[in-house]
Amino acid sequence: MKTRKLGKLEVSEIGFGTMSFASTYGPSPDRDEAIRVIRGAHDLGVTFFDTAEVYGPFTNERLVGEAIAPFRDRVVIATKFGWDVDLETGERRGGLNSRPDHIKLATEGMLKRLNIDCIDLLYQHRVDPDVAIEDVAGAVKDLIAQGKVKHFGLSEAGTDTIRRAHAVQPVTAIQSEYSLWTRDPEPEVLPLCEELGIGFVPWSPLGAGFLTGKIDTSTPIDLKDFRANSPRFTSEAREANSAIVDLLRRVAAAKGATPAQVALAWLLAEKPWIVPIFGTRRLDRVEENLGAAGIVLSADDLSQIEVIGSTIEARGARLGEAMLRLSYR
């Protein structure tokens, strides 16, 4: 697989988000099978793996640490701090916590769970309104100086926050929800990333599975799956949002591709410093999604997607809002 640069950090052009191996989409899958899928993704060319302390909490980092152990020196590991999690018990106490002392203690736990000496990319998971971003960036800068972290990232941050953080410690990557049905970063965040030389990592580039075309109004969703309470996954919203999938299907049919591959290929075509991270529990889906790297969208294809896509308004609040309310409370 080809590589791309997030700032100065080189990664595979498509990354693997491992959150789906936690309980966000219902009961966690078998551990051995999860490790097989993660290692299989690496065999297929993925060198960029994403996790977070709150996934579980803690269990996902341990899983990733075990899975990547045989090839640790050949991959980039990203993880995240920022939710108010008891660092001893893993209890979610509600709200956010990016106090510098908490960041530094949280990082020690991450290193142990991942069984690594240094975190390649450390994100603030959500901006904490009670802690100045300069203090957050300063804490990560200290961790970089100590050799415990290599690069600093922000997740779901606005332009003012990004500029202020970048002035203290250069930001390598911004991670935000971005796909054909969630285009919020386009007006302000993406231009700022280009200006400052910051990479951009779209999470949920396949709309939590909806943009794959494998979910319709009749698809059952486990009550423990966060999508069961997401406004974008009500029956009415799914019916309305099927217009986006129909567009992907039309383009995919002409390319001999799948809707998922076109959705990812569209992101890859947007900017050379965009690296989407998808999530799945199945190795065959990993292989399918990575096939997006071989899909070439012409200027006409991109124009068609833009013209028709601009007439379709996604129904329901975006996934980030649903996950903020439900997954991390």
C-alpha positions as CSV (number, residue, x, y, z in Angstrom):
1,M,0.0,0.0,0.0
2,K,1.1,3.5,-0.7
3,T,1.9,5.9,2.1
4,R,0.9,9.5,2.9
5,K,2.2,12.1,5.3
6,L,0.3,13.5,8.3
7,G,2.5,16.4,8.9
8,K,5.9,14.7,9.1
9,L,4.4,11.3,10.1
10,E,4.3,8.7,7.3
11,V,1.5,6.2,7.4
12,S,-0.4,3.9,5.1
13,E,-2.8,5.9,3.0
14,I,-5.7,4.1,4.7
15,G,-5.7,3.3,8.4
16,F,-7.6,1.0,10.7
17,G,-9.7,2.3,13.6
18,T,-10.1,-0.5,16.2
19,M,-13.0,1.0,18.2
20,S,-15.4,-1.7,16.7
21,F,-13.6,-4.3,18.8
22,A,-14.9,-2.6,22.0
23,S,-18.6,-2.7,22.8
24,T,-19.7,0.4,20.9
25,Y,-21.5,-1.7,18.3
26,G,-22.9,-4.3,20.8
27,P,-21.1,-7.1,22.6
28,S,-17.3,-7.2,22.0
29,P,-16.2,-9.9,19.6
30,D,-14.0,-12.9,20.4
31,R,-10.5,-11.7,21.4
32,D,-8.6,-14.2,19.3
33,E,-10.7,-13.3,16.2
34,A,-10.1,-9.5,16.9
35,I,-6.3,-10.1,17.0
36,R,-6.5,-12.1,13.7
37,V,-8.3,-9.3,12.0
38,I,-5.9,-6.6,13.2
39,R,-2.9,-8.7,12.2
40,G,-4.6,-9.5,8.9
41,A,-5.0,-5.8,8.2
42,H,-1.2,-5.3,8.7
43,D,-0.6,-8.3,6.3
44,L,-2.7,-6.4,3.8
45,G,-0.6,-3.2,4.1
46,V,-2.0,-1.2,6.9
47,T,0.6,0.5,9.1
48,F,-1.7,3.0,10.9
49,F,-3.8,1.8,13.8
50,D,-6.1,3.9,16.0
51,T,-7.4,3.3,19.5
52,A,-8.2,5.3,22.7
53,E,-8.2,4.8,26.4
54,V,-12.0,5.2,26.6
55,Y,-12.7,2.3,24.3
56,G,-13.6,-0.2,26.9
57,P,-12.3,1.8,28.8
58,F,-8.7,0.4,28.5
59,T,-9.6,-3.0,27.0
60,N,-9.1,-1.8,23.4
61,E,-5.6,-0.5,24.0
62,R,-4.6,-3.9,25.6
63,L,-6.0,-5.7,22.6
64,V,-4.2,-3.5,20.1
65,G,-1.0,-3.8,22.1
66,E,-1.1,-7.6,22.0
67,A,-2.1,-7.7,18.3
68,I,0.7,-5.4,17.0
69,A,3.4,-6.8,19.2
70,P,5.0,-8.9,16.5
71,F,5.4,-5.9,14.2
72,R,5.5,-2.9,16.5
73,D,8.5,-1.3,14.8
74,R,6.7,-1.3,11.5
75,V,3.5,0.4,12.4
76,V,2.2,3.8,13.7
77,I,0.0,3.7,16.8
78,A,-2.4,6.5,17.6
79,T,-4.4,6.7,20.9
80,K,-6.3,9.4,22.7
81,F,-6.9,11.0,26.1
82,G,-9.4,13.5,27.3
83,W,-12.5,11.8,28.8
84,D,-12.8,11.8,32.6
85,V,-11.9,8.2,33.3
86,D,-10.7,6.9,36.6
87,L,-7.1,5.8,35.8
88,E,-7.2,3.0,38.3
89,T,-10.6,1.4,37.8
90,G,-11.5,2.6,34.3
91,E,-14.8,4.0,35.6
92,R,-16.3,6.7,33.3
93,R,-17.0,9.6,35.6
94,G,-18.7,11.7,33.0
95,G,-17.4,14.8,31.3
96,L,-13.9,15.6,30.1
97,N,-10.5,15.8,31.8
98,S,-7.5,17.3,30.0
99,R,-5.7,18.7,33.1
100,P,-1.9,18.4,32.4
101,D,-1.3,16.2,35.4
102,H,-4.1,13.9,34.3
103,I,-2.8,13.8,30.7
104,K,0.7,12.7,32.0
105,L,-0.7,10.0,34.3
106,A,-3.1,8.8,31.5
107,T,-0.2,8.5,29.1
108,E,1.7,6.2,31.5
109,G,-1.3,3.9,31.5
110,M,-1.6,4.0,27.8
111,L,2.1,3.0,27.4
112,K,1.6,0.0,29.7
113,R,-1.6,-1.2,28.1
114,L,-0.2,-0.9,24.6
115,N,3.1,-2.4,25.8
116,I,5.2,0.1,23.9
117,D,7.9,2.6,24.9
118,C,6.5,5.6,22.9
119,I,3.1,6.6,21.5
120,D,3.5,7.6,17.9
121,L,0.5,10.0,17.8
122,L,-1.3,11.2,20.9
123,Y,-4.6,12.9,20.4
124,Q,-6.8,15.0,22.7
125,H,-10.1,13.1,22.2
126,R,-12.3,16.1,22.7
127,V,-11.5,19.7,23.6
128,D,-12.0,20.4,27.3
129,P,-13.5,23.8,27.8
130,D,-12.2,24.0,31.4
131,V,-8.5,23.6,30.4
132,A,-6.7,26.1,28.2
133,I,-5.6,24.4,25.0
134,E,-2.1,25.9,25.5
135,D,-1.8,23.9,28.7
136,V,-2.9,20.8,26.9
137,A,-0.3,21.3,24.2
138,G,2.3,22.2,26.7
139,A,1.7,18.9,28.6
140,V,2.1,16.9,25.3
141,K,5.2,18.9,24.5
142,D,6.7,17.8,27.8
143,L,5.8,14.2,27.0
144,I,7.5,14.5,23.6
145,A,10.6,16.0,25.2
146,Q,10.6,12.9,27.5
147,G,10.5,10.5,24.6
148,K,7.1,9.1,25.6
149,V,5.2,10.6,22.6
150,K,6.3,11.5,19.1
151,H,3.4,13.5,17.6
152,F,0.5,15.6,18.9
153,G,-3.1,15.5,17.5
154,L,-6.5,16.9,18.2
155,S,-9.9,15.3,17.6
156,E,-13.0,17.3,16.8
157,A,-11.3,20.7,17.4
158,G,-12.2,24.0,15.8
159,T,-9.9,26.3,14.0
160,D,-9.2,28.7,16.9
161,T,-8.3,25.8,19.1
162,I,-6.1,24.3,16.4
163,R,-4.2,27.5,15.8
164,R,-3.6,28.1,19.5
165,A,-2.4,24.5,20.1
166,H,-0.2,24.6,17.1
167,A,1.6,27.7,18.3
168,V,2.7,25.8,21.5
169,Q,3.4,22.3,20.0
170,P,3.1,21.6,16.3
171,V,0.0,19.6,15.6
172,T,0.6,16.6,13.3
173,A,-3.0,15.5,12.7
174,I,-6.6,16.5,13.2
175,Q,-9.1,13.7,13.5
176,S,-12.8,14.5,12.9
177,E,-15.9,12.8,11.5
178,Y,-15.8,13.3,7.7
179,S,-17.6,11.5,4.9
180,L,-20.0,12.1,2.1
181,W,-22.8,12.5,4.6
182,T,-20.8,14.6,7.2
183,R,-18.9,17.4,5.5
184,D,-18.6,19.8,8.4
185,P,-14.7,20.1,8.2
186,E,-14.7,21.4,4.7
187,P,-15.4,25.2,5.1
188,E,-12.8,26.0,7.8
189,V,-10.8,23.0,9.2
190,L,-9.5,21.5,6.0
191,P,-8.2,24.9,4.7
192,L,-6.5,25.5,8.0
193,C,-4.9,22.0,7.9
194,E,-3.6,22.9,4.4
195,E,-2.3,26.2,5.6
196,L,-0.4,24.8,8.6
197,G,0.8,21.6,7.0
198,I,-1.4,19.4,9.3
199,G,-2.7,16.0,8.2
200,F,-6.4,15.2,8.4
201,V,-7.8,11.8,9.6
202,P,-11.5,11.2,8.9
203,W,-13.1,8.9,11.4
204,S,-16.3,7.0,10.4
205,P,-15.6,7.6,6.7
206,L,-18.2,4.9,5.9
207,G,-20.9,6.5,8.1
208,A,-20.8,3.7,10.8
209,G,-21.5,1.2,8.0
210,F,-24.4,3.0,6.3
211,L,-22.4,4.2,3.3
212,T,-21.4,0.6,2.5
213,G,-24.9,0.0,1.2
214,K,-25.4,-3.0,3.5
215,I,-27.8,-1.2,5.9
216,D,-31.4,-0.3,5.0
217,T,-34.7,0.3,6.9
218,S,-35.1,-3.4,7.5
219,T,-31.7,-4.0,9.0
220,P,-31.9,-4.9,12.7
221,I,-29.6,-3.0,15.1
222,D,-28.8,-4.4,18.5
223,L,-30.1,-2.2,21.3
224,K,-26.6,-2.1,22.8
225,D,-25.2,-0.7,19.5
226,F,-24.9,3.1,19.7
227,R,-26.5,3.4,16.3
228,A,-29.8,2.2,17.8
229,N,-30.0,5.6,19.5
230,S,-28.4,7.7,16.7
231,P,-30.8,10.1,14.8
232,R,-29.2,9.1,11.6
233,F,-30.2,5.5,12.0
234,T,-34.0,5.9,12.7
235,S,-36.1,4.2,10.1
236,E,-37.1,7.5,8.7
237,A,-33.5,8.8,8.5
238,R,-32.3,5.6,6.9
239,E,-34.9,5.8,4.2
240,A,-34.0,9.5,3.5
241,N,-30.3,8.9,3.6
242,S,-30.5,6.0,1.2
243,A,-30.2,8.7,-1.6
244,I,-26.5,9.1,-0.6
245,V,-26.0,5.4,-1.0
246,D,-27.8,5.3,-4.3
247,L,-25.2,7.9,-5.6
248,L,-22.3,5.8,-4.4
249,R,-23.9,2.7,-6.0
250,R,-24.2,4.5,-9.4
251,V,-20.5,5.5,-9.4
252,A,-19.4,2.1,-8.0
253,A,-21.2,0.2,-10.8
254,A,-19.3,2.1,-13.4
255,K,-16.0,1.4,-11.7
256,G,-16.6,-2.3,-10.9
257,A,-16.3,-1.3,-7.2
258,T,-18.4,-1.3,-4.1
259,P,-20.1,1.7,-2.5
260,A,-17.7,1.5,0.5
261,Q,-14.7,1.6,-1.9
262,V,-16.1,4.7,-3.7
263,A,-16.8,6.5,-0.4
264,L,-13.1,5.9,0.7
265,A,-11.7,6.7,-2.7
266,W,-13.6,10.0,-2.7
267,L,-11.8,11.0,0.6
268,L,-8.4,9.9,-0.8
269,A,-9.1,12.1,-3.9
270,E,-9.9,15.2,-1.8
271,K,-6.4,15.9,-0.5
272,P,-3.1,14.0,-0.5
273,W,-2.8,14.6,3.3
274,I,-6.1,13.0,4.1
275,V,-5.9,9.5,5.6
276,P,-9.2,7.9,6.4
277,I,-9.5,5.2,9.1
278,F,-12.3,2.7,8.8
279,G,-13.5,0.2,11.4
280,T,-14.8,-3.3,11.0
281,R,-14.7,-6.7,12.8
282,R,-14.3,-8.7,9.6
283,L,-11.2,-9.4,7.6
284,D,-13.0,-9.6,4.3
285,R,-14.3,-6.1,4.9
286,V,-10.8,-5.0,5.6
287,E,-9.7,-6.3,2.3
288,E,-12.7,-4.8,0.5
289,N,-12.1,-1.3,2.1
290,L,-8.4,-1.3,1.3
291,G,-9.3,-1.9,-2.3
292,A,-10.4,1.7,-2.4
293,A,-6.8,2.6,-2.8
294,G,-6.9,1.2,-6.3
295,I,-10.1,3.0,-7.4
296,V,-9.3,6.1,-9.5
297,L,-12.1,8.7,-9.6
298,S,-11.9,10.9,-12.7
299,A,-12.7,14.6,-12.7
300,D,-16.1,13.7,-14.1
301,D,-16.7,11.2,-11.3
302,L,-15.8,13.7,-8.7
303,S,-18.0,16.4,-10.4
304,Q,-20.9,14.0,-10.5
305,I,-20.5,13.2,-6.8
306,E,-20.2,16.8,-5.9
307,V,-23.1,18.1,-8.0
308,I,-25.6,15.3,-7.0
309,G,-24.2,15.1,-3.5
310,S,-24.8,18.8,-2.9
311,T,-28.5,18.3,-3.4
312,I,-28.8,15.6,-0.7
313,E,-29.0,16.7,2.9
314,A,-28.3,14.0,5.5
315,R,-31.2,13.4,7.8
316,G,-30.4,13.3,11.5
317,A,-27.7,14.7,13.8
318,R,-24.2,13.4,12.9
319,L,-22.6,10.4,14.5
320,G,-20.2,12.5,16.7
321,E,-23.1,14.0,18.5
322,A,-24.8,10.7,19.2
323,M,-21.6,9.1,20.4
324,L,-20.9,12.1,22.7
325,R,-24.3,11.6,24.3
326,L,-24.3,7.9,24.5
327,S,-20.9,6.1,24.2
328,Y,-18.9,8.1,26.7
329,R,-21.4,9.2,29.4
